[in-house]
């Protein structure tokens, strides 16, 4: 394959030029996901598929209204309607999940309070130990990663709940077994469980970063690859044991196994059965965010890129505002990121 940029003659299977490292755009790379991605694709409803269902539903509604009208005219004294009280949440905690005072009364966990966090859990000595470490570990996280001082701690403390088991965590939060932690930015709370791997070193900093980031963009919607990429980057700064595993996954990405960048937000990781592909998705988001920060600096990322997203500009417009003329859209970001990744080593940890 002849390189369109420098003219060097590469092998037909080459993904990029061995001379100038130009990434070859191919249909499979930039239009349709590769085969391994298919199980994770977010399903889209097709209008033809649902047209017949909608017609049938309309007919049933018409028939039902006719029968109801017939019965109504026959019954002069209809029986009183019985109402059933339903839970408002699949967690079993209903609306009180958003009210921390009532939630805390229901779970009845002992707590330990620091200057910036309140930790809840049945193991009193363990939550005290976490409390004594968490302030020094995470209190300056917004400054460390480049968000600066935007009044984060003026809004109050962060509530961290450590549940007894993974099953308790899943029941209370409604999360699936593939997660070891979650956060709710609106109520500034983090949930995990005692058996979670690297609870203090990885899970809590990762979820805490989600809360910080969401408040930085004033809870506006941002792409999940950015959300998870930044949180995973924070995780690596506190827990460097993952670095070797991430390097192995980067090698797979360099070899051509990656999620199309424009499809990252349409990827339902929860559908995945192969844990390596789930990890691959997270490492890819980490790699893209790392590339933008290493190549262009924190100011462009947090002060230009994210602020444009916070102002509800499109992803392409936000990229262009921060990184033009190098990057003006998602497809250019993919090309530049792959070029960088294949020519440079990325590493994390202390």
C-alpha positions in Angstrom: 0.0 0.0 0.0 1.5 3.3 -1.1 1.4 6.0 1.6 -0.7 9.0 0.3 1.4 11.4 2.4 5.0 10.4 1.6 4.7 7.8 -1.2 6.5 5.0 0.7 5.4 1.5 -0.4 4.1 -0.4 2.6 2.7 -4.0 2.8 -1.0 -4.3 1.9 -1.8 -5.2 5.5 -0.1 -2.2 7.0 -2.3 0.0 9.3 0.1 3.0 9.0 3.1 4.1 7.1 6.4 2.6 8.4 8.3 5.7 7.2 6.2 8.7 8.2 3.6 6.9 10.5 0.6 8.3 8.5 -2.4 6.2 9.6 -4.2 4.7 6.7 -7.9 5.4 6.8 -10.0 2.4 6.0 -13.7 1.7 5.9 -13.4 -0.7 8.9 -11.4 1.8 10.9 -13.6 4.9 10.5 -17.1 3.8 9.5 -18.1 0.4 10.9 -16.9 -1.2 14.1 -14.7 -4.3 13.9 -16.2 -7.6 14.6 -15.2 -7.8 18.3 -17.3 -4.6 18.9 -20.6 -6.0 17.7 -21.8 -7.5 21.0 -21.4 -4.1 22.7 -23.3 -2.0 20.1 -26.1 0.0 21.5 -29.3 -1.3 19.8 -31.3 1.2 17.7 -35.0 0.8 17.1 -35.8 0.7 13.4 -39.1 2.3 12.4 -40.1 -0.6 10.1 -39.6 -3.1 13.0 -41.9 -1.1 15.2 -44.5 0.0 12.7 -46.4 -3.3 12.8 -46.3 -3.2 16.6 -47.6 0.3 16.7 -50.5 -0.5 14.4 -51.4 -3.6 16.5 -51.3 -1.6 19.7 -53.5 1.0 18.2 -56.1 -1.6 17.3 -56.0 -3.1 20.7 -56.5 0.3 22.3 -59.5 0.9 20.1 -61.0 -2.5 21.0 -60.3 -1.9 24.7 -62.0 1.5 24.6 -65.0 0.0 23.0 -65.3 -2.8 25.6 -64.8 -0.3 28.4 -67.6 2.0 27.0 -69.9 -1.1 26.7 -69.2 -2.1 30.3 -69.6 1.4 31.6 -73.1 1.8 30.2 -74.1 -1.6 31.7 -72.8 -0.9 35.2 -74.7 1.7 37.2 -72.6 1.1 40.3 -69.1 0.1 39.3 -66.9 -1.5 41.9 -64.3 0.8 43.5 -60.9 0.7 41.9 -58.1 -0.8 44.0 -54.8 0.9 43.9 -51.4 -0.8 44.4 -48.5 1.1 45.9 -45.4 0.5 43.9 -41.7 1.1 44.7 -40.3 4.0 42.9 -36.9 2.4 42.6 -35.6 -1.1 41.7 -33.2 -0.8 44.7 -36.0 -1.1 47.2 -35.1 2.2 48.7 -37.6 4.3 46.7 -37.4 8.1 46.8 -35.4 8.2 50.0 -32.3 7.2 48.0 -32.0 10.9 47.0 -32.5 12.0 50.6 -29.3 11.3 52.5 -30.8 11.8 55.9 -33.5 9.3 55.4 -31.1 7.0 53.6 -28.7 7.0 56.4 -31.4 6.2 58.9 -32.5 3.2 56.9 -29.0 1.6 56.4 -27.9 2.6 60.0 -24.2 2.4 59.3 -21.7 3.9 61.8 -19.9 6.9 60.3 -16.5 8.6 60.6 -16.2 12.3 59.6 -13.2 14.2 58.4 -12.7 17.7 57.2 -14.0 16.9 53.7 -15.5 13.4 53.8 -18.0 11.3 55.8 -17.4 7.5 55.5 -20.2 5.0 56.4 -19.8 1.3 57.0 -20.3 -1.5 59.5 -16.6 -1.9 60.2 -15.9 1.0 62.5 -12.1 0.7 62.7 -11.9 0.2 58.9 -13.9 3.3 58.1 -11.8 5.3 60.6 -8.7 4.1 58.8 -10.1 5.2 55.4 -11.1 8.5 56.9 -7.6 9.2 58.2 -6.1 8.6 54.8 -8.7 9.9 52.4 -8.3 13.6 53.2 -4.6 13.7 52.4 -5.2 11.4 49.4 -8.0 13.2 47.5 -8.6 16.6 48.9 -6.5 18.5 46.3 -7.5 16.2 43.4 -9.2 19.1 41.4 -5.9 21.1 41.5 -3.8 18.0 40.8 -5.4 17.1 37.5 -5.8 20.7 36.2 -9.4 21.7 37.0 -8.1 24.4 39.4 -10.0 25.9 42.3 -13.7 26.3 41.3 -15.2 26.3 44.8 -15.7 22.5 44.9 -15.4 22.1 48.7 -17.6 25.1 49.5 -20.6 22.9 48.5 -20.1 20.5 51.4 -18.6 17.1 52.2 -18.5 13.9 50.1 -20.4 10.9 51.5 -18.7 7.5 51.0 -20.7 4.3 51.7 -18.9 1.0 52.0 -21.4 -1.8 52.0 -21.0 -5.2 53.6 -20.9 -7.3 50.4 -21.0 -6.9 46.6 -24.6 -8.2 46.7 -25.6 -5.4 49.2 -24.0 -2.8 47.0 -25.8 -4.1 43.9 -29.2 -4.2 45.7 -28.9 -0.8 47.2 -27.5 1.1 44.1 -29.1 -1.0 41.4 -25.7 -1.5 39.7 -24.6 -4.7 38.1 -21.9 -7.2 39.2 -19.4 -5.7 36.7 -19.0 -2.6 38.7 -17.1 -2.2 42.0 -18.1 1.3 42.7 -20.4 4.1 41.6 -21.1 7.8 42.3 -24.1 10.1 42.3 -22.9 13.6 41.7 -26.2 15.3 42.5 -26.1 14.1 46.1 -22.2 13.9 46.3 -22.1 10.3 47.3 -19.9 7.3 46.5 -20.8 3.6 47.0 -18.7 0.5 47.0 -18.2 -2.6 49.2 -15.5 -4.0 51.4 -14.3 -6.8 49.1 -13.7 -4.4 46.2 -10.2 -4.6 44.8 -8.0 -1.6 45.6 -10.9 0.1 47.3 -9.0 3.1 48.8 -6.3 3.3 46.1 -8.5 3.0 42.9 -12.2 2.7 43.4 -12.8 5.7 45.7 -10.4 8.1 43.7 -12.1 7.0 40.4 -15.6 7.7 41.7 -14.6 10.9 43.4 -13.2 12.2 40.2 -16.6 11.6 38.5 -18.2 13.9 41.1 -15.5 16.6 40.7 -15.7 16.5 36.9 -19.5 16.7 36.8 -19.5 19.7 39.1 -16.7 21.3 37.0 -19.0 21.2 34.0 -22.0 22.1 36.2 -23.6 18.7 35.7 -24.0 19.2 31.9 -23.9 16.1 29.8 -20.4 15.1 28.6 -19.3 12.1 26.5 -18.8 9.1 28.7 -15.4 8.4 27.1 -14.2 11.7 28.6 -15.9 11.0 31.9 -14.3 7.5 32.3 -11.0 8.4 30.7 -10.3 11.2 33.2 -11.5 9.0 36.1 -9.3 6.1 35.0 -6.4 8.5 34.6 -6.9 9.6 38.3 -7.1 6.0 39.3 -3.7 5.3 37.8 -2.1 8.1 39.7 -3.2 6.5 43.0 -2.9 2.9 42.1 0.0 2.1 39.7 -0.4 -1.7 39.9 -2.6 -1.6 36.8 0.1 -0.1 34.7 1.5 -3.4 33.3 -2.0 -4.7 32.4 -2.7 -1.4 30.6 0.5 -1.7 28.6 -0.6 -5.1 27.3 -3.9 -3.7 26.2 -2.2 -0.7 24.5 -0.3 -3.3 22.4 -3.6 -4.7 21.3 -4.8 -1.3 20.3 -1.6 -0.6 18.4 -2.2 -3.9 16.5 -5.7 -2.6 15.4 -8.1 -3.9 18.0 -9.9 -0.9 19.3 -13.4 0.7 19.4 -14.0 3.2 16.7 -13.7 6.5 18.5 -17.0 7.9 17.2 -18.7 4.8 18.6 -17.3 5.0 22.1 -20.4 6.6 23.5 -22.7 4.1 21.7 -20.9 1.2 23.4 -22.8 -0.6 26.1 -20.0 -2.1 28.2 -22.5 -3.8 30.5 -23.4 -6.2 27.6 -19.9 -7.4 27.4 -19.1 -11.0 28.3 -15.3 -10.8 27.7 -13.7 -8.9 30.5 -10.7 -8.1 28.4 -12.8 -6.1 25.9 -14.4 -4.2 28.8 -10.9 -3.3 30.1 -9.9 -2.5 26.5 -12.7 0.1 26.4 -11.5 1.8 29.6 -7.9 1.7 28.6 -8.7 3.3 25.2 -10.6 6.2 26.9 -7.6 6.5 29.2 -5.2 6.6 26.3 -7.1 9.2 24.4 -7.4 11.5 27.4 -3.7 11.0 28.2 -2.8 11.8 24.6 -4.7 15.1 24.7 -3.2 16.1 28.1 0.4 15.1 27.2 0.3 16.6 23.7 -1.6 19.8 24.3 -1.5 20.4 28.1 -4.1 20.7 30.8 -5.2 24.3 30.0 -6.5 23.4 26.6 -8.2 20.3 27.9 -9.9 21.7 31.0 -10.2 25.4 30.2 -11.1 25.2 26.5 -12.3 21.7 25.6 -14.4 20.9 28.7 -15.7 24.5 29.1 -17.0 24.4 25.5 -18.8 21.1 26.3 -20.2 22.7 29.5 -21.5 25.5 27.3 -23.4 22.8 25.4 -21.4 23.1 22.2 -21.0 20.0 20.0 -18.1 17.6 20.5 -16.6 18.6 17.1 -17.0 22.3 17.8 -15.4 21.8 21.3 -12.5 19.9 19.8 -12.0 22.5 17.2 -12.1 25.4 19.7 -9.4 23.8 21.8 -7.2 22.0 19.3 -7.6 23.6 15.9 -5.9 23.4 13.4 -4.5 20.0 14.5 -7.9 18.5 15.5 -11.2 19.8 14.3 -13.5 16.7 14.6 -13.7 13.2 16.1 -12.3 11.4 13.0 -9.2 13.7 13.1 -8.8 13.0 16.8 -8.8 9.3 16.1 -6.2 9.6 13.4 -3.9 11.9 15.5 -4.3 9.7 18.6 -3.4 6.5 16.7 -0.4 8.2 15.1 0.8 9.3 18.5 0.2 5.9 20.2 2.1 4.0 17.5 5.1 6.3 17.7 5.2 6.9 21.5 5.0 5.0 24.8 2.3 5.9 27.2 2.7 5.0 30.9 1.0 5.8 34.1 1.6 5.6 37.8 4.1 7.2 40.1 
